[in-house]
Amino acid sequence: MLAKHNDSPPFADHKDLHKVINTTELGDVPWQCLSVQYVGERSEDNVPPWMDNEYEVWYRDPRLMVHNMLANPTYKGEIDYALFREYDTSDNTCRWKDFMSGDWAWQQADDISNDHNTHGSMFIPIILGSDKTTVSVGTGNNEYYPLYASIGNVHNNVQRAHRDALVVIGFLSIPKTNRKYTHDDTFRTFRRQLFHRSLSLILASLKPAMTDYEVVRCPDGHFRHVIYGLGPYIADYEEQLVLSCTVKNWCPKCLAIRTNLDGGGMHRCREHTDLMIHENVHSDTLWHEYGNISVVVPFTNDFPWADIYQLLSFDLLHQLIKGAFKDHLVDWVIMSDVDRSIVPGLRRFPEGRDFKQWTGDNSKSLMKVFLPAIKGHVPRDMVRAFRALLEFCYLVWHNVVTECTMLQIQDALVRFHRYRQIFETTGTVSHFSLPRQHSMCHYADMIRLFGAPNGLCSSITESKHIKAVKNPWRWSSKNNALGQMLLTNQRLDKLAASHVDFATRGMLVGSGKLYIFNSAAATFYAPSDPSGIRVCPLWRNVYARNDCVFINTNPGAEGMQGLEVARIKSFFSFKHDWELYPCTLVHWFDKVGDCTDEDTGMWIVCPSVHDDDSPNLTVIHIDTVYRAAHLIPVYGSDFIPNSLKYYHSYDAFRLFYVNKYADHHAFEIAS
């Protein structure tokens, strides 16, 4: 807000600003604290210190947080008030997209409709997520344990856009002890019990409205009867083990034997576990034969219609990207020589793969360029195993999953299991009973239950770490930082709610202004990766940059049958008969063959030339440019010299893969 000349500023200083924010009632849900202490058996002497400690859990009333989300008018048109089924009009087959189109929500609705106290109420699935995060490594290794909540009614695009549909509702305690007691069974049991007891207490305010409706205002301004229910829980594998009280190396979703996870097994369910415990099946038998930790009761047992085994969600980031791709297949085959082939990546790794820490973005970038880099350096079946895994990943990433997509997902999984045997026959691995790879077997069922996975991925909660944990910690004094972080989150929520309120009242509409842009780039997201087109004679004062694009030559054809690839040489425009024509000069690429490469599944192209070897250049209208294209050289079996720079790629090679793994949209159009 700008003050007029010689006028008083709106706030005297930062303290005055904070005072105004603190007194704001919009979006205000105060923090509360509960204290927990061990009350079990203890020895008369040498009592471990952790037994005497008190553990604080900070939380905000999740019911009030949900009220704030439901009252947000910006979600109007992007929230589902009722369940629905979506079908493809061409063949009447089912499609899965947003959460409320899944079978699980329909199953809950059946229970709600059969109860006269809840019949006709709007169902609100409470989606939860938790994950420890470290804010500093060198200065104390400070860890925090945020608990997040959302509702399944908002559309997936709202979840991915981080539009305050995911909120932090708690900071769980992280019990620690000295090395002597770290592996003590009593301490481990206490940590698990503390986790589940904390969740049960935090969510207690939701429980009354799980069996008797309450009236809540919705984004369209109408008031509705609502019924809450515990929905999917977003967590990585280690967190899923704690949530489901499952032994490590077992699957938390099914009873497949841990030594042969892909051998199959019936789905775990609350009724089966409760029955075995009720029948006094020995805890050792439950541990070794079923992978159940019977001394801990899941928090979901305190709530109606909640089965933690069914509620465990997808985890694209940790199960597929960081797990099956990076930690398994990449680590099995990657060599320093292969690393030097990965030059066109979005992030370059010139010194090989010896990184201190891999982030999710690092793994995603590697996924986009890894396949062509290893072809010619590893056995053919290894290349095909990578292709099958990448296709599985991109298929389950789809914004909308159809019956046809489901068949493709199953086909990719079958091919992956077939071709990965090469790692066993070559002695790279001894067996494939790996929980993260095994989780792929459950994706088809979970898509039918919960809709498209990209609305429930742990990448959403990890991104929230930045706003809810890491930035507030950086802004704190670093001394007893948690209290300051709680206050920062509370203030940010108030500001967000105030901004929505001001916008709704038309208070943020200013007078007309003149905007001047010295440069511009067309960028879109597909659905979450930025894609732009740039042409510059001296990019970053180092080299010329001329991006490649897809040119739409036959709109009626499917995929690459209707597209050509070209490299932009320049953008320009001219006027003729007073009409402006925006154009571009392009250098065409020719397709090599009439189908994709059978190992990588990608089209191969080469620069087009005339009979005299001059480049095939054409001026075309800019409207025919469909989107950016990413080409990767066909490296062959020879190693790339260290002197070759990544920006020489388009000039140093003659054959290129059209990279369909560049992003999700490219995967759909370039297959």
ROFI-11516 format. One line per 8 residues: number of its first residue (from 1); their letters; for each residue x, y, z of C-alpha. Coordinates in Angstrom, 1 decimal. Each point is the difference from the previous one (the first is absolute). Layout:
N
NUM = A = X/Y/Z ~ ... $
END
This chain:
671
1 = MLAKHNDS = 0.0/0.0/0.0 ~ 1.5/3.3/-1.1 ~ -0.4/3.1/2.2 ~ -0.7/3.4/-1.6 ~ 2.7/2.7/0.2 ~ 0.3/1.3/3.6 ~ -2.7/-2.4/1.1 ~ 0.4/-2.4/3.0 $
9 = PPFADHKD = 1.0/-3.6/-0.8 ~ -2.6/-2.7/0.7 ~ 2.2/-1.6/2.6 ~ 2.5/1.7/2.4 ~ 2.4/-3.0/-0.1 ~ 0.1/-3.8/-0.2 ~ -1.3/-0.3/3.5 ~ -3.0/2.0/-0.9 $
17 = LHKVINTT = -0.6/-2.1/-3.1 ~ 0.3/-3.2/2.1 ~ -2.4/1.4/2.5 ~ -2.6/0.6/-2.7 ~ 0.4/-3.5/-1.4 ~ -0.2/-1.6/3.5 ~ -3.4/1.7/0.7 ~ -1.4/-1.1/-3.3 $
25 = ELGDVPWQ = -2.8/-2.6/0.5 ~ -0.2/-1.3/-3.6 ~ 1.7/-3.4/-0.3 ~ 1.0/0.0/3.7 ~ 0.3/-3.5/1.5 ~ 2.1/0.2/3.1 ~ 2.7/-2.6/0.8 ~ -0.5/-2.4/2.9 $
33 = CLSVQYVG = 2.5/-2.2/1.8 ~ -0.4/-3.5/1.5 ~ 2.6/-1.6/2.2 ~ 0.7/-3.7/0.0 ~ 2.1/-2.1/2.2 ~ 0.9/-3.7/0.3 ~ -2.2/-1.8/2.7 ~ 1.0/-3.6/-0.6 $
41 = ERSEDNVP = 2.1/-2.4/2.1 ~ 3.4/1.1/1.0 ~ 2.9/-1.5/2.0 ~ 0.8/1.1/3.5 ~ 3.5/1.2/-1.0 ~ 1.7/1.3/-3.2 ~ -3.2/1.5/-1.4 ~ 0.6/1.2/-3.5 $
49 = PWMDNEYE = -0.2/3.8/-0.2 ~ -2.7/-0.2/-2.8 ~ -2.4/-1.5/2.5 ~ 0.0/3.1/2.1 ~ -0.1/2.5/-2.8 ~ -3.2/1.9/-1.0 ~ -0.7/0.2/-3.7 ~ -1.9/3.0/-1.4 $
57 = VWYRDPRL = -2.3/-0.3/-3.0 ~ -1.3/3.3/-1.6 ~ -3.1/0.0/-2.0 ~ -2.9/2.0/-1.3 ~ -3.6/-1.0/0.0 ~ -0.4/-1.9/-3.4 ~ -3.7/0.5/0.0 ~ 0.4/3.8/0.0 $
65 = MVHNMLAN = 2.7/-0.3/-2.6 ~ -2.4/-1.9/-2.2 ~ -2.7/2.6/0.6 ~ 2.4/2.7/-1.3 ~ 0.8/-2.1/-3.1 ~ -3.7/-0.6/-0.8 ~ -0.8/3.7/0.4 ~ 2.7/1.0/-2.5 $
73 = PTYKGEID = -2.0/1.5/-3.0 ~ 3.0/-0.4/-2.4 ~ -0.7/-3.8/0.0 ~ -3.5/0.6/-1.6 ~ -0.2/-2.1/-3.1 ~ 3.0/-2.0/1.1 ~ -1.6/-2.1/2.7 ~ -2.3/-3.0/-0.1 $
81 = YALFREYD = -3.0/0.1/2.3 ~ -1.1/-3.5/-1.0 ~ 1.4/-3.2/-1.3 ~ 0.1/-0.6/-3.7 ~ 0.9/-2.5/-2.7 ~ 1.8/1.3/-3.1 ~ -0.3/-1.9/-3.4 ~ 1.6/0.4/-3.4 $
89 = TSDNTCRW = -2.8/0.9/-2.4 ~ 1.6/-1.7/-2.9 ~ 0.0/-3.6/1.5 ~ -1.8/0.5/3.3 ~ 3.1/-1.2/2.0 ~ 0.8/1.4/3.5 ~ 2.5/2.8/0.6 ~ 1.7/0.9/3.3 $
97 = KDFMSGDW = 1.2/3.5/0.8 ~ -1.0/1.8/3.2 ~ -0.3/-1.7/3.3 ~ -3.8/-0.1/0.3 ~ -0.3/-2.1/-3.2 ~ 1.7/-3.0/1.7 ~ -1.6/-3.1/1.4 ~ 1.1/0.7/3.6 $
105 = AWQQADDI = -2.1/3.2/0.3 ~ -3.0/-2.0/-1.3 ~ 0.6/-2.7/2.5 ~ 0.0/2.6/2.8 ~ -3.1/1.6/-1.4 ~ -1.9/-3.3/0.2 ~ 0.7/-0.1/3.8 ~ -1.1/3.6/0.3 $
113 = SNDHNTHG = -3.2/-0.4/-1.9 ~ -1.0/-3.1/2.0 ~ 0.0/2.0/3.2 ~ -3.1/2.2/0.5 ~ 2.2/2.4/2.1 ~ 2.3/0.7/-3.0 ~ -2.1/-0.8/-3.0 ~ 0.2/2.7/-2.7 $
121 = SMFIPIIL = 3.1/1.7/1.5 ~ 3.0/1.2/-1.9 ~ 3.0/-2.3/0.6 ~ 3.3/1.7/0.9 ~ 3.0/-2.4/-0.2 ~ 2.8/1.2/2.2 ~ 3.3/-0.6/-1.8 ~ 3.1/-0.1/2.2 $
129 = GSDKTTVS = 3.7/0.0/-0.6 ~ 3.1/0.0/2.2 ~ 3.7/-0.1/-0.6 ~ 3.1/0.9/2.0 ~ 2.1/2.8/-1.5 ~ 3.4/1.4/0.9 ~ 0.5/3.7/-0.1 ~ 3.7/0.1/0.8 $
137 = VGTGNNEY = 2.8/-2.6/-0.2 ~ 3.2/1.7/1.0 ~ -1.5/2.0/2.9 ~ -1.7/-2.5/2.2 ~ -1.9/-2.3/-2.4 ~ -3.4/1.6/0.9 ~ -2.9/-2.3/-0.8 ~ -3.7/0.8/-0.1 $
145 = YPLYASIG = -3.0/-2.3/-0.4 ~ -2.8/2.0/-1.7 ~ -3.5/-1.5/-0.4 ~ -2.1/1.2/-2.9 ~ -3.7/-0.2/-0.9 ~ -2.1/0.6/-3.0 ~ -3.4/-1.0/-1.3 ~ -0.7/-2.3/-2.8 $
153 = NVHNNVQR = -2.8/2.2/-1.5 ~ 2.4/2.5/-1.6 ~ 1.2/-0.8/-3.5 ~ 3.5/-1.4/-0.6 ~ 1.1/3.2/-1.8 ~ -0.7/1.9/3.2 ~ 2.1/-2.4/2.0 ~ 2.9/0.2/-2.4 $
161 = AHRDALVV = -0.2/3.8/-0.2 ~ 0.6/0.4/3.7 ~ -3.0/2.3/0.4 ~ -0.3/-0.5/3.8 ~ -2.0/-3.2/-0.4 ~ 2.7/-1.7/1.9 ~ 0.6/1.4/3.5 ~ 2.3/-0.9/2.9 $
169 = IGFLSIPK = -2.1/-1.1/3.0 ~ 2.8/-1.3/2.3 ~ 3.6/-0.5/0.9 ~ 0.5/-3.5/1.4 ~ 2.6/-0.8/2.6 ~ 3.2/-1.8/-0.9 ~ 1.1/-2.0/3.0 ~ 3.8/-0.5/0.2 $
177 = TNRKYTHD = 2.3/-1.7/2.4 ~ 3.7/-0.9/0.3 ~ 1.5/-2.7/-2.1 ~ -0.3/-2.6/2.8 ~ -3.8/0.0/-0.2 ~ -0.5/0.8/-3.7 ~ -0.7/-3.6/-0.9 ~ -1.8/-0.9/3.2 $
185 = DTFRTFRR = -3.4/-1.7/-0.8 ~ -1.8/1.9/2.8 ~ 1.2/3.3/-1.5 ~ -1.0/-0.9/-3.5 ~ -3.4/-1.1/1.2 ~ -0.4/3.3/1.9 ~ 0.9/2.0/-3.1 ~ -2.7/-1.8/-2.1 $
193 = QLFHRSLS = -2.6/0.4/2.8 ~ 0.8/3.7/0.4 ~ -0.5/0.5/-3.8 ~ -3.4/-1.7/-0.1 ~ -1.2/1.5/3.3 ~ 0.9/3.5/-1.2 ~ -1.9/-0.5/-3.3 ~ -3.0/-1.3/1.8 $
201 = LILASLKP = -0.1/3.0/2.4 ~ 0.7/2.6/-2.7 ~ -2.9/-1.3/-2.2 ~ -2.4/-0.5/2.9 ~ -2.0/3.2/-0.8 ~ -1.1/-1.6/-3.3 ~ -1.4/-3.1/1.6 ~ -3.5/1.3/1.0 $
209 = AMTDYEVV = -0.7/1.1/-3.5 ~ 0.9/-3.4/-1.4 ~ -3.3/-1.4/1.3 ~ -2.2/3.1/0.3 ~ 0.1/2.7/-2.6 ~ 0.9/3.6/0.6 ~ -0.9/3.0/-2.1 ~ 2.9/1.8/-1.8 $
217 = RCPDGHFR = 0.3/2.7/-2.6 ~ 1.4/-1.0/-3.4 ~ 1.9/1.9/-2.7 ~ -3.2/0.8/-1.9 ~ -1.4/1.8/3.0 ~ -2.6/-2.7/0.8 ~ -0.2/-1.9/3.3 ~ 0.0/-3.7/0.0 $
225 = HVIYGLGP = -0.2/-3.0/2.3 ~ 3.4/-1.6/0.1 ~ 1.4/-3.3/1.3 ~ 3.7/-0.5/0.4 ~ 2.0/-3.1/-0.5 ~ 3.7/-0.9/0.1 ~ 1.3/-0.2/-3.5 ~ 3.3/-1.0/-1.6 $
233 = YIADYEEQ = 3.2/0.5/1.8 ~ 3.0/1.3/-2.1 ~ 3.3/-1.5/1.3 ~ 3.2/-1.6/-1.1 ~ 0.8/-3.6/0.6 ~ 1.6/0.4/3.4 ~ -3.0/2.1/1.2 ~ -2.4/-2.5/-1.4 $
241 = LVLSCTVK = 1.6/-2.7/2.1 ~ -0.6/2.1/3.1 ~ -3.5/0.9/-1.0 ~ -1.1/-3.6/-0.7 ~ 2.1/-1.6/2.8 ~ 1.7/-2.2/-2.6 ~ 3.5/-1.6/0.3 ~ 2.7/1.4/-2.3 $
249 = NWCPKCLA = 0.4/-1.7/-3.4 ~ -3.6/-1.1/0.0 ~ -2.7/1.7/-2.1 ~ -2.4/2.2/2.1 ~ -2.7/-0.5/-2.6 ~ -0.1/-3.8/-0.4 ~ 1.1/-3.3/1.7 ~ 2.6/-1.0/-2.6 $
257 = IRTNLDGG = 2.9/-1.8/1.6 ~ 2.9/2.4/0.5 ~ 2.5/-2.3/-1.8 ~ -2.3/-0.1/-3.1 ~ -2.1/3.1/0.0 ~ -0.9/-0.3/-3.6 ~ -1.3/-3.5/0.6 ~ -3.3/1.5/1.0 $
265 = GMHRCREH = -2.2/0.0/3.1 ~ -3.4/1.1/1.2 ~ -0.5/3.6/0.9 ~ 0.5/0.9/3.7 ~ -3.1/1.2/1.8 ~ -0.9/1.2/3.4 ~ -2.4/-2.8/0.6 ~ 2.6/-2.7/-0.7 $
273 = TDLMIHEN = 2.6/1.5/2.3 ~ -2.6/0.6/2.8 ~ -1.2/-3.6/-0.3 ~ 3.5/-1.4/0.4 ~ 0.7/2.1/3.0 ~ -3.4/-0.8/1.5 ~ 0.8/-3.7/-0.5 ~ 3.2/0.4/2.0 $
281 = VHSDTLWH = 2.3/-0.8/-2.9 ~ 3.5/0.3/1.5 ~ 1.8/3.2/-0.7 ~ 3.0/-1.8/-1.4 ~ -2.2/-1.9/-2.4 ~ -1.6/3.3/-1.1 ~ 3.4/1.6/-0.4 ~ 1.8/-2.8/-2.0 $
289 = EYGNISVV = -2.9/-1.5/-2.0 ~ -2.2/3.1/-0.6 ~ 2.3/2.9/0.5 ~ -2.3/1.6/2.6 ~ 1.2/1.9/3.1 ~ -2.8/-1.0/2.4 ~ 1.1/2.1/3.0 ~ -1.1/3.2/-1.7 $
297 = VPFTNDFP = -3.6/1.0/-1.0 ~ -0.3/2.2/-3.1 ~ -1.6/3.4/0.7 ~ -2.6/-0.7/-2.7 ~ -1.6/-2.6/2.4 ~ -1.3/2.9/2.0 ~ -2.1/1.3/-2.9 ~ -3.0/-1.5/-1.9 $
305 = WADIYQLL = 0.4/-1.6/-3.4 ~ 3.8/0.5/0.0 ~ 2.3/-2.7/-1.1 ~ 3.7/1.1/-0.1 ~ 1.0/-2.7/-2.4 ~ -2.4/1.2/-2.6 ~ 0.7/3.7/0.7 ~ 3.7/-0.2/-0.7 $
313 = SFDLLHQL = 0.4/2.1/-3.2 ~ 2.2/0.0/-3.1 ~ 3.5/1.5/0.3 ~ 1.2/0.8/-3.5 ~ 3.0/1.9/1.4 ~ 1.5/-2.6/2.4 ~ -1.4/-3.2/-1.5 ~ 0.7/0.6/-3.7 $
321 = IKGAFKDH = 2.3/3.0/-0.5 ~ 2.4/-0.3/2.9 ~ -0.7/-3.7/0.6 ~ -0.4/-2.3/-2.9 ~ 1.7/2.4/-2.5 ~ 2.9/1.7/1.9 ~ 0.8/-2.3/3.0 ~ -0.5/-3.2/-1.9 $
329 = LVDWVIMS = 0.5/0.0/-3.8 ~ 2.3/3.1/-0.2 ~ 2.2/-1.2/2.8 ~ 0.2/-3.4/-1.6 ~ 1.3/1.1/-3.3 ~ 1.4/3.5/0.1 ~ 3.7/0.5/-0.6 ~ 2.1/3.1/-0.1 $
337 = DVDRSIVP = 0.5/-0.4/-3.7 ~ -3.8/-0.1/-0.5 ~ -0.3/3.1/2.1 ~ 2.0/1.9/-2.5 ~ -2.6/-0.8/-2.6 ~ -2.7/1.9/1.8 ~ 0.8/3.4/-1.4 ~ -3.4/1.3/-1.2 $
345 = GLRRFPEG = -1.7/-0.4/3.4 ~ -1.8/2.9/1.7 ~ 2.7/-0.2/2.6 ~ 3.5/-1.1/-0.9 ~ 2.2/-2.3/2.1 ~ 3.5/0.3/-1.6 ~ 1.8/-1.8/2.8 ~ -2.1/-3.2/0.0 $
353 = RDFKQWTG = -2.4/-1.2/2.5 ~ 1.8/0.5/3.3 ~ -2.5/2.4/1.6 ~ -0.4/0.6/3.7 ~ -3.8/0.0/-0.3 ~ -2.5/-0.7/-2.8 ~ -3.1/2.1/-0.1 ~ -3.2/-0.9/-1.7 $
361 = DNSKSLMK = 0.7/2.6/-2.7 ~ 3.4/-1.6/-0.6 ~ -1.7/-3.3/-0.6 ~ -2.7/1.5/-2.2 ~ 2.6/1.7/-2.1 ~ 2.0/-3.3/-0.4 ~ -3.2/-1.9/-1.0 ~ -0.4/2.3/-3.0 $
369 = VFLPAIKG = 3.5/-0.7/-1.5 ~ 1.2/-3.3/1.4 ~ -1.4/-2.5/-2.5 ~ 2.0/1.2/-3.1 ~ 3.1/0.4/2.1 ~ 0.2/-3.7/0.9 ~ -1.0/-1.5/-3.4 ~ 3.1/-1.6/-1.4 $
377 = HVPRDMVR = 1.7/-0.2/3.4 ~ -2.1/-2.6/1.7 ~ -1.9/-3.2/-1.2 ~ -3.0/0.6/-2.1 ~ -2.4/-1.4/2.6 ~ 1.2/2.5/2.6 ~ -1.0/2.8/-2.4 ~ -3.4/-1.6/-0.5 $
385 = AFRALLEF = -0.4/-0.3/3.7 ~ 0.6/3.7/0.4 ~ -2.4/0.8/-2.8 ~ -2.7/-2.1/1.6 ~ 0.5/1.7/3.4 ~ 0.0/3.5/-1.5 ~ -3.2/-0.7/-2.0 ~ -1.6/-1.4/3.2 $
393 = CYLVWHNV = 0.9/3.2/1.8 ~ -1.2/2.4/-2.6 ~ -3.2/-2.0/-0.6 ~ -1.0/0.1/3.7 ~ 0.9/3.7/0.0 ~ -2.8/0.7/-2.5 ~ -2.4/2.7/0.9 ~ -2.9/-2.2/-1.1 $
401 = VTECTMLQ = 0.4/-3.8/0.2 ~ -2.3/-1.9/-2.4 ~ -0.7/-3.7/-0.4 ~ 2.4/0.0/-3.0 ~ 2.6/1.6/2.3 ~ -0.5/-2.7/2.5 ~ 0.7/-2.7/-2.6 ~ 3.2/1.9/-0.9 $
409 = IQDALVRF = 1.0/0.2/3.6 ~ -0.4/-3.7/0.4 ~ 1.9/-0.7/-3.2 ~ 2.9/2.2/1.2 ~ 0.1/-1.8/3.3 ~ 0.1/-3.4/-1.6 ~ 2.8/1.1/-2.3 ~ 1.9/1.4/2.9 $
417 = HRYRQIFE = -0.2/-3.2/2.0 ~ 1.1/-2.0/-3.1 ~ 3.0/2.2/-1.0 ~ 1.3/0.7/3.5 ~ 1.0/-3.7/0.2 ~ 3.2/1.1/-1.8 ~ 1.2/1.6/3.3 ~ -0.3/-3.4/1.7 $
425 = TTGTVSHF = 1.6/-2.1/-2.8 ~ 3.0/2.4/-0.1 ~ 0.4/-0.2/3.7 ~ -0.8/3.6/0.7 ~ -2.7/-0.9/2.5 ~ -0.9/-3.2/1.7 ~ -3.8/0.4/0.3 ~ -2.7/2.5/-0.8 $
433 = SLPRQHSM = -2.0/-0.1/3.3 ~ 0.1/3.8/0.3 ~ -2.9/1.9/1.6 ~ 0.3/3.1/-2.1 ~ 0.0/-2.0/-3.3 ~ -2.7/-2.3/1.4 ~ -2.3/3.1/0.6 ~ -0.4/0.3/-3.8 $
441 = CHYADMIR = -2.2/-3.1/0.2 ~ -2.6/2.0/2.0 ~ -0.2/3.1/-2.1 ~ -2.9/-1.2/-2.3 ~ -2.1/-0.9/3.1 ~ 0.8/3.3/1.7 ~ -0.8/2.0/-3.2 ~ -3.5/-1.5/0.1 $
449 = LFGAPNGL = -0.3/0.8/3.7 ~ 1.4/3.6/0.1 ~ 0.1/1.3/-3.6 ~ 3.2/1.3/-1.8 ~ 3.1/-0.3/2.2 ~ 1.3/3.5/-0.7 ~ -2.4/1.4/2.5 ~ 1.3/-2.1/2.9 $
457 = CSSITESK = 3.7/0.0/-0.7 ~ 2.5/0.7/2.9 ~ 1.6/2.6/-2.2 ~ -2.9/2.2/1.0 ~ 0.8/-0.3/3.7 ~ 3.7/0.3/-0.6 ~ -0.6/3.3/-1.9 ~ -2.0/1.2/3.0 $
465 = HIKAVKNP = 3.0/-0.6/2.2 ~ 1.6/3.1/-1.5 ~ -2.9/2.3/0.9 ~ -1.0/-1.6/3.3 ~ 3.3/-1.0/1.5 ~ 3.2/1.0/-1.8 ~ -0.8/3.7/-0.7 ~ -1.4/0.6/3.5 $
473 = WRWSSKNN = 3.1/-1.6/1.5 ~ 2.3/2.2/-2.1 ~ -2.0/3.1/1.1 ~ 0.2/-1.0/3.7 ~ 2.9/0.8/2.4 ~ 0.9/-3.7/-0.1 ~ -0.3/0.0/3.8 ~ -3.0/-2.0/1.1 $
481 = ALGQMLLT = -1.2/0.4/-3.5 ~ -3.2/-2.1/0.1 ~ -2.1/2.7/1.8 ~ 1.1/2.6/-2.5 ~ -0.8/-2.4/-2.9 ~ -3.5/-0.6/1.4 ~ -0.7/3.7/0.2 ~ 1.3/0.5/-3.5 $
489 = NQRLDKLA = -2.3/-2.7/-1.4 ~ -3.0/1.6/1.9 ~ 0.8/3.4/-1.5 ~ 0.4/-1.4/-3.5 ~ -3.4/-1.7/0.2 ~ -1.6/3.3/1.2 ~ 1.6/1.9/-2.8 ~ -1.1/-2.6/-2.6 $
497 = ASHVDFAT = -3.6/0.1/1.4 ~ 0.0/3.8/0.0 ~ 1.3/0.1/-3.6 ~ -2.9/-2.2/-1.1 ~ -2.5/2.1/1.9 ~ 1.3/3.3/-1.4 ~ 0.0/-1.5/-3.6 ~ -3.6/-1.2/0.5 $
505 = RGMLVGSG = -1.1/3.5/1.1 ~ 1.8/1.6/-3.0 ~ 2.4/1.8/2.2 ~ 3.1/-1.0/-2.0 ~ -1.2/1.4/-3.3 ~ 2.3/2.9/-0.7 ~ 0.0/2.8/-2.6 ~ 1.4/-0.6/-3.5 $
513 = KLYIFNSA = 3.8/-0.1/-0.3 ~ 2.5/-0.2/-2.7 ~ 2.1/-3.2/0.0 ~ 3.2/-0.2/-2.0 ~ 1.7/-3.4/-0.7 ~ 3.6/0.0/-1.3 ~ -0.2/-3.7/-0.8 ~ -2.6/-2.7/-0.1 $
521 = AATFYAPS = -0.2/-3.8/-0.3 ~ -3.0/-2.3/-0.6 ~ 0.0/-2.5/2.9 ~ -2.6/-2.6/0.9 ~ -0.1/-2.9/2.5 ~ -0.6/-3.6/-1.1 ~ -1.3/-0.6/2.6 ~ 2.7/1.0/2.4 $
529 = DPSGIRVC = 3.2/0.5/-2.0 ~ 0.7/3.4/-1.6 ~ 0.4/-0.1/-3.7 ~ 1.1/3.1/-2.0 ~ 1.5/0.9/-3.4 ~ 3.1/2.2/-0.2 ~ 2.1/1.3/-2.8 ~ 3.0/2.2/0.8 $
537 = PLWRNVYA = 3.2/0.8/-1.9 ~ 2.0/0.0/3.2 ~ -1.7/-1.9/2.9 ~ 1.5/1.0/3.4 ~ 2.9/1.6/-1.9 ~ 1.4/-3.4/-0.9 ~ -1.6/-1.6/-3.0 ~ -2.9/0.3/-2.5 $
545 = RNDCVFIN = -3.2/-1.7/1.0 ~ -2.5/-1.2/-2.6 ~ -2.7/-2.3/1.5 ~ -1.8/-2.7/-1.8 ~ -3.8/-0.2/-0.4 ~ -2.8/-2.2/-1.2 ~ -1.7/1.4/-3.1 ~ -3.7/-0.9/-0.6 $
553 = TNPGAEGM = -0.2/-1.2/-3.6 ~ -3.1/-2.2/0.2 ~ -2.4/0.8/2.9 ~ -2.2/-3.0/-0.9 ~ 2.8/-2.6/0.6 ~ 0.9/-1.5/3.3 ~ 3.3/0.7/1.8 ~ 3.2/0.2/-2.1 $
561 = QGLEVARI = -1.9/-0.9/-3.1 ~ -1.3/3.5/-0.1 ~ 3.1/1.8/1.3 ~ 3.4/0.9/-1.4 ~ 3.1/1.1/1.9 ~ 1.9/3.2/-0.8 ~ 2.6/2.2/1.5 ~ -0.8/3.7/0.4 $
569 = KSFFSFKH = 2.6/2.2/-1.7 ~ -1.8/3.3/0.7 ~ -3.3/1.7/0.8 ~ -1.1/2.9/-2.1 ~ -3.2/1.8/-1.3 ~ -0.9/2.2/-2.9 ~ -3.0/1.9/-1.3 ~ -1.6/-0.6/-3.4 $
577 = DWELYPCT = -3.1/2.0/-1.1 ~ -0.2/1.4/3.6 ~ -0.2/-3.5/1.5 ~ 2.7/-1.3/2.5 ~ 1.4/-3.4/-0.7 ~ 2.0/-1.6/2.9 ~ 2.4/-2.5/-1.4 ~ 3.0/-2.2/0.8 $
585 = LVHWFDKV = 2.9/-1.3/-2.1 ~ 0.4/-3.7/0.7 ~ 2.5/-2.8/-0.9 ~ -2.0/-3.2/-0.5 ~ 0.8/-3.4/1.3 ~ -0.8/-3.2/-1.9 ~ -1.4/-3.1/1.7 ~ 2.2/-3.0/-0.2 $
593 = GDCTDEDT = -2.4/-2.9/-0.7 ~ -3.7/-0.1/0.3 ~ -0.2/-1.2/3.7 ~ 1.7/0.4/3.3 ~ 3.3/-1.6/1.0 ~ -1.0/-3.4/1.4 ~ 2.4/0.3/3.0 ~ -0.7/3.5/1.2 $
601 = GMWIVCPS = -3.5/0.6/-1.4 ~ 1.1/3.3/-1.3 ~ 0.0/1.4/-3.6 ~ 3.4/0.7/-1.6 ~ 0.5/3.1/-2.2 ~ 2.9/1.5/-1.9 ~ 0.5/3.6/-1.3 ~ -1.5/0.4/-3.4 $
609 = VHDDDSPN = 2.2/1.0/-2.9 ~ -0.4/0.6/-3.8 ~ 1.8/-1.9/-2.6 ~ 2.9/2.4/0.1 ~ 0.3/-0.5/3.8 ~ -1.4/3.4/0.8 ~ -2.4/0.1/3.0 ~ -3.7/-0.3/-0.8 $
617 = LTVIHIDT = -1.3/3.4/1.3 ~ -3.6/1.3/-0.2 ~ -1.9/3.1/1.2 ~ -3.2/-1.1/1.7 ~ -2.8/1.8/1.9 ~ 0.5/-0.1/3.8 ~ -3.5/-1.4/0.5 ~ 1.2/-3.4/-1.3 $
625 = VYRAAHLI = 2.5/-0.3/2.9 ~ -1.6/-2.5/2.4 ~ 2.4/0.0/2.9 ~ 3.7/-0.5/0.9 ~ 1.8/-3.2/-0.9 ~ 3.0/-1.5/1.7 ~ 2.5/-2.0/-2.1 ~ 2.7/-2.3/1.5 $
633 = PVYGSDFI = 2.9/-1.1/-2.2 ~ 0.2/-3.7/-1.0 ~ 3.4/-0.5/1.8 ~ 0.8/-3.4/-1.3 ~ 2.5/-2.2/1.7 ~ 2.9/2.5/-0.1 ~ 0.7/2.1/3.0 ~ -0.4/3.8/-0.2 $
641 = PNSLKYYH = 3.3/2.0/0.3 ~ 0.2/2.3/3.1 ~ 0.7/2.9/-2.3 ~ -3.5/-0.1/-1.5 ~ -2.3/2.5/1.6 ~ -3.7/-0.6/0.4 ~ -0.9/3.0/-2.1 ~ 1.8/-1.6/-3.0 $
649 = SYDAFRLF = -2.4/-3.0/0.0 ~ -2.3/1.0/-2.9 ~ 3.1/0.7/-2.2 ~ 2.2/-2.8/1.0 ~ -2.4/-2.9/-0.6 ~ -2.0/-1.1/-3.0 ~ -2.7/-2.2/1.5 ~ -2.3/1.0/2.9 $
657 = YVNKYADH = -2.7/-1.6/2.1 ~ -3.2/2.0/0.4 ~ -0.2/-0.1/3.7 ~ -3.5/-1.0/1.1 ~ 1.2/-0.1/3.6 ~ 0.6/3.8/0.1 ~ -3.3/0.5/1.8 ~ -3.4/-1.5/0.3 $
665 = HAFEIAS = -1.5/1.8/-3.0 ~ 2.9/-1.0/-2.2 ~ -0.5/-3.6/1.0 ~ -3.6/0.1/-1.2 ~ 0.7/1.6/-3.4 ~ 3.4/-1.4/-1.0 ~ -0.8/-3.7/0.6 $
END
